[in-house]
Amino acid sequence: MLVTDPDRYARPTRWMLLALGLAALTLVLPGRGEPREAPVASGRRVRVGLVFDVGGRGDKSFNDGAYEGLVRVRRELGAEVEYVEPSDADDRASALRLFAARGFDRVIAVGYIFSRNVDEVARDHPRTRFACIDYAPPMEGAVPPNVTGVIFREEEGSYLVGAAAGRFSRSGAVGFVGGMDIPLIRRFEAGYRAGVRAVCPTCRVVAAYAGSTPSAFKDPEKGAQLATAQYASGVDVIFHASGTTGHGVFVAAQRFRRWAIGVDADQHDEMPGVVITSMIKRVDNAVFDIAQGAADPARDHPGGGLRVLGIAEGGIDWVHEGPHAAALPRALVDEVQALRLRVVSGAVRVPRE
């Protein structure tokens, strides 16, 4: 059971707000009996701190997936969990340092732009275990020994929804709207283009990015502008990888009576009748797995390395069953699922760039 309105049960950690000027909250979930204890060697309950990516909670995508994982950590492991929604780069580093200084067992950073912050803070706190979701390994040198970098093969899920878009399109023109123009989001575009080509070699793919700074992930107005231009040019399906900027894509799709594809989570309910499918990125599972390693050393992953999650590892998928996939013809689903099996088997290697 996920908490649908967790703020009813949250209390502010006031000294954190004063120290950082951040929206830091301690989760206190309603109990139907106490959750089981999650001891570590000292006999304490496991403590997990999480720092959100740009946009914070409520994006109904990447950050909300991380939050669902944190709720599960509290419920299933009985851990003490806290989260912070930073406003800028200084806040990100400060939040990580504060969790480390307070002796948290796992400190989790959510987002590609955290990568160098995590490396820096981890070197200053060698006894604290850190993890970064969507981690970018350093260009030079090794991953710090107390950091676990989680990398998703986003291109694999993008390949599947690209194939769906290419087969669903009636105009032969499909679009892509990215948030910040960075290698991570370019991987989404590369996989999407490959998926479209796999089923429709003659289809045209139009791509645009909302900007070159982190704010590009939280600009719905820009998303609507980019999508409007694409729909006006003849595109009839757009896949976005742009955080809350994507809501503007959905608004434009509704206005033009066209279709859109969600990202990171099932975004059907953002705009029913418009979102025909979504690429799923199981950030919730990644967060839970990291915390579970602190609670159960037998399940732990050593720091100083990378964990890569794709379709085969259960980290990536697409929405193709149930009412949220009702707009997809059965033949289309079967064709894309056949491609999915080829990716899992290694018969298809999806390009990352």
Rosetta blueprint (number, residue, H / E / L):
1 M L
2 L L
3 V L
4 T L
5 D L
6 P H
7 D H
8 R H
9 Y H
10 A L
11 R E
12 P E
13 T L
14 R H
15 W H
16 M H
17 L H
18 L H
19 A H
20 L H
21 G L
22 L L
23 A E
24 A E
25 L E
26 T E
27 L L
28 V L
29 L L
30 P L
31 G L
32 R L
33 G L
34 E L
35 P L
36 R L
37 E L
38 A L
39 P E
40 V L
41 A L
42 S L
43 G L
44 R L
45 R E
46 V L
47 R E
48 V E
49 G E
50 L E
51 V E
52 F L
53 D L
54 V L
55 G L
56 G L
57 R L
58 G L
59 D L
60 K L
61 S L
62 F H
63 N H
64 D H
65 G H
66 A H
67 Y H
68 E H
69 G H
70 L H
71 V H
72 R H
73 V H
74 R H
75 R H
76 E H
77 L H
78 G L
79 A L
80 E E
81 V E
82 E E
83 Y E
84 V E
85 E E
86 P L
87 S L
88 D L
89 A H
90 D H
91 D H
92 R H
93 A H
94 S H
95 A H
96 L H
97 R H
98 L H
99 F H
100 A H
101 A H
102 R L
103 G L
104 F L
105 D L
106 R E
107 V E
108 I E
109 A E
110 V E
111 G L
112 Y H
113 I H
114 F H
115 S H
116 R H
117 N H
118 V H
119 D H
120 E H
121 V H
122 A H
123 R H
124 D H
125 H L
126 P L
127 R L
128 T L
129 R E
130 F E
131 A E
132 C E
133 I E
134 D L
135 Y L
136 A L
137 P L
138 P L
139 M L
140 E L
141 G L
142 A L
143 V L
144 P L
145 P L
146 N L
147 V E
148 T E
149 G E
150 V E
151 I E
152 F E
153 R L
154 E H
155 E H
156 E H
157 G H
158 S H
159 Y H
160 L H
161 V H
162 G H
163 A H
164 A H
165 A H
166 G H
167 R H
168 F H
169 S L
170 R L
171 S L
172 G L
173 A E
174 V E
175 G E
176 F E
177 V E
178 G E
179 G E
180 M E
181 D L
182 I L
183 P H
184 L H
185 I H
186 R H
187 R H
188 F H
189 E H
190 A H
191 G H
192 Y H
193 R H
194 A H
195 G H
196 V H
197 R H
198 A H
199 V H
200 C L
201 P L
202 T L
203 C L
204 R E
205 V E
206 V E
207 A E
208 A E
209 Y E
210 A E
211 G E
212 S L
213 T L
214 P H
215 S H
216 A H
217 F H
218 K L
219 D L
220 P H
221 E H
222 K H
223 G H
224 A H
225 Q H
226 L H
227 A H
228 T H
229 A H
230 Q H
231 Y H
232 A H
233 S L
234 G L
235 V L
236 D L
237 V E
238 I E
239 F E
240 H E
241 A E
242 S L
243 G H
244 T H
245 T H
246 G H
247 H H
248 G H
249 V H
250 F H
251 V H
252 A H
253 A H
254 Q H
255 R H
256 F H
257 R L
258 R L
259 W E
260 A E
261 I E
262 G E
263 V E
264 D E
265 A L
266 D L
267 Q L
268 H H
269 D H
270 E H
271 M L
272 P L
273 G L
274 V L
275 V E
276 I E
277 T E
278 S E
279 M E
280 I E
281 K E
282 R L
283 V H
284 D H
285 N H
286 A H
287 V H
288 F H
289 D H
290 I H
291 A H
292 Q H
293 G H
294 A H
295 A H
296 D L
297 P H
298 A H
299 R H
300 D L
301 H L
302 P L
303 G L
304 G L
305 G E
306 L E
307 R E
308 V E
309 L E
310 G L
311 I L
312 A L
313 E L
314 G L
315 G L
316 I E
317 D E
318 W E
319 V L
320 H L
321 E L
322 G L
323 P H
324 H H
325 A H
326 A L
327 A L
328 L L
329 P L
330 R H
331 A H
332 L H
333 V H
334 D H
335 E H
336 V H
337 Q H
338 A H
339 L H
340 R H
341 L H
342 R H
343 V H
344 V H
345 S H
346 G L
347 A L
348 V L
349 R L
350 V L
351 P L
352 R L
353 E L
